[in-house]
C-alpha cells in the first residue's frame, strides 16, 4: 500500500470504554477506622525529660571513666542545642516548666560530683549560651577530691565558697550524697546520712534545702529510692532506672568528649525510645508533681534488683 493511499483513508474512531458497574459499598464499610483502644499513647507529660549528665569540664586527656568534656566540646554542645531552639536549664526549672505545660524546648543539664572546674570553666560557658544547670555536690567532701575513682586522675571538689558562687550565679544546687557512697550497699545509718544529713548540710551552706538528689554511680534500688523520698527531696536523678522510673528515679543521658553533633542528635531521638515513660499520675503544679510526680510508689515494687548504669561512664 502506497503512502499516498494511506493518507486518503478516513481515520476510524477509537472505541469508547465500557462504563464500569458501580458496586454499592455497605454502610458498615464507610465507618472511619480508628486505632484500637489497646494501643498505648504516651502523653507529653509522661515522656521522660531529656536530661544530660556531665561531670568534669577541663582539658585533661587522662579520662579512664569518660567523665571529662573539654571546654571546646562543651561550647560546641551548648551551641548545638541553641541552634535547634533548645535551652539548657536546671532539672528543677525543667520539671516546673513541664508541670505547667511550658517544657517544650527545654533540656535539663546536670553536673555530677561538683568539681571546681564547674565554677572556673563550665559556668562562663553556660552564661555565654544563656543556660542554667543543676550541680550535684558532696557536702561531706568539701574542698577534697574524687578519692572514690581508683584510677584517677585526682580532681579537686568545690568548697563552701565555690558552692555559694554557683548558687549566686543562678545554678541549682543538689545533693550527690555525703561521701559518694553506693546507696544500694549502704546500711540504714549510712543511708540516712547520705540522704537526709547531706540535705541538711547543703541547706546550711546555701540557705535553701535542695530539691534534687543524684544517686552516686547511678546505682539504685527500691530501698534507696524510698530513703531519698523520705528525706524530703522533690526529685532524684538516676541514669537508666528501668521499672523504678519516676520522679525519684529520673533517667539521664551520659555525655562525654566523644559526643559530637551527630551523636547528640541520635541520643535525642533515641532517648524516649530507650527510656521508660514516667508513671501516670494526675497533673499538679509543683516540681515535685511534674510529669508523674510522686508516682514512684506505683513502680517501686516492680523491681527489687539494683539498676546500674548501662553506659559505663557514671561516677
Secondary structure in CASP SS format (residue, H / E / C, confidence):
PFRMAT SS
TARGET T0000
AUTHOR 0000-0000-0000
METHOD secondary structure of the structure
MODEL  1
X C 1.00
X C 1.00
X H 1.00
X H 1.00
X H 1.00
X H 1.00
X H 1.00
X H 1.00
X C 1.00
X C 1.00
X C 1.00
X C 1.00
X C 1.00
X C 1.00
X C 1.00
X C 1.00
X C 1.00
X C 1.00
X C 1.00
X C 1.00
X C 1.00
X C 1.00
X C 1.00
X C 1.00
X C 1.00
X C 1.00
X H 1.00
X H 1.00
X H 1.00
X H 1.00
X C 1.00
X C 1.00
X C 1.00
X C 1.00
X C 1.00
X C 1.00
X C 1.00
X C 1.00
X C 1.00
X C 1.00
X C 1.00
X C 1.00
X C 1.00
X C 1.00
X C 1.00
X C 1.00
X C 1.00
X C 1.00
X C 1.00
X C 1.00
X E 1.00
X E 1.00
X E 1.00
X E 1.00
X C 1.00
X E 1.00
X E 1.00
X C 1.00
X C 1.00
X C 1.00
X C 1.00
X C 1.00
X C 1.00
X C 1.00
X C 1.00
X C 1.00
X C 1.00
X E 1.00
X E 1.00
X C 1.00
X H 1.00
X H 1.00
X H 1.00
X H 1.00
X H 1.00
X H 1.00
X H 1.00
X H 1.00
X H 1.00
X H 1.00
X H 1.00
X H 1.00
X H 1.00
X C 1.00
X C 1.00
X C 1.00
X E 1.00
X E 1.00
X E 1.00
X C 1.00
X H 1.00
X H 1.00
X H 1.00
X H 1.00
X H 1.00
X H 1.00
X H 1.00
X H 1.00
X H 1.00
X C 1.00
X C 1.00
X C 1.00
X C 1.00
X C 1.00
X C 1.00
X E 1.00
X E 1.00
X E 1.00
X E 1.00
X E 1.00
X E 1.00
X E 1.00
X C 1.00
X C 1.00
X E 1.00
X C 1.00
X H 1.00
X H 1.00
X H 1.00
X H 1.00
X H 1.00
X H 1.00
X H 1.00
X H 1.00
X H 1.00
X H 1.00
X H 1.00
X H 1.00
X C 1.00
X C 1.00
X C 1.00
X C 1.00
X C 1.00
X E 1.00
X E 1.00
X E 1.00
X E 1.00
X C 1.00
X H 1.00
X H 1.00
X H 1.00
X C 1.00
X C 1.00
X C 1.00
X E 1.00
X C 1.00
X C 1.00
X C 1.00
X C 1.00
X C 1.00
X C 1.00
X C 1.00
X C 1.00
X C 1.00
X C 1.00
X E 1.00
X E 1.00
X C 1.00
X C 1.00
X H 1.00
X H 1.00
X H 1.00
X H 1.00
X H 1.00
X H 1.00
X H 1.00
X H 1.00
X H 1.00
X C 1.00
X C 1.00
X C 1.00
X E 1.00
X E 1.00
X E 1.00
X E 1.00
X C 1.00
X C 1.00
X C 1.00
X C 1.00
X C 1.00
X C 1.00
X C 1.00
X H 1.00
X H 1.00
X H 1.00
X C 1.00
X C 1.00
X H 1.00
X H 1.00
X H 1.00
X H 1.00
X H 1.00
X H 1.00
X H 1.00
X H 1.00
X H 1.00
X H 1.00
X H 1.00
X H 1.00
X H 1.00
X H 1.00
X H 1.00
X H 1.00
X H 1.00
X H 1.00
X H 1.00
X C 1.00
X C 1.00
X C 1.00
X C 1.00
X C 1.00
X E 1.00
X E 1.00
X E 1.00
X C 1.00
X H 1.00
X H 1.00
X H 1.00
X C 1.00
X E 1.00
X C 1.00
X H 1.00
X H 1.00
X H 1.00
X H 1.00
X H 1.00
X H 1.00
X H 1.00
X H 1.00
X H 1.00
X C 1.00
X C 1.00
X C 1.00
X C 1.00
X E 1.00
X E 1.00
X E 1.00
X C 1.00
X C 1.00
X C 1.00
X C 1.00
X H 1.00
X H 1.00
X H 1.00
X C 1.00
X E 1.00
X C 1.00
X C 1.00
X E 1.00
X E 1.00
X C 1.00
X C 1.00
X E 1.00
X E 1.00
X C 1.00
X C 1.00
X C 1.00
X C 1.00
X C 1.00
X C 1.00
X H 1.00
X H 1.00
X H 1.00
X H 1.00
X H 1.00
X H 1.00
X H 1.00
X H 1.00
X H 1.00
X H 1.00
X H 1.00
X H 1.00
X H 1.00
X H 1.00
X C 1.00
X C 1.00
X C 1.00
X C 1.00
X C 1.00
X C 1.00
X C 1.00
X C 1.00
X C 1.00
X C 1.00
X C 1.00
X C 1.00
X H 1.00
X H 1.00
X H 1.00
X C 1.00
X C 1.00
X C 1.00
X C 1.00
X C 1.00
X C 1.00
X H 1.00
X H 1.00
X H 1.00
X H 1.00
X H 1.00
X H 1.00
X H 1.00
X C 1.00
X C 1.00
X C 1.00
X C 1.00
X E 1.00
X C 1.00
X C 1.00
X C 1.00
X C 1.00
X C 1.00
X C 1.00
X C 1.00
X C 1.00
END
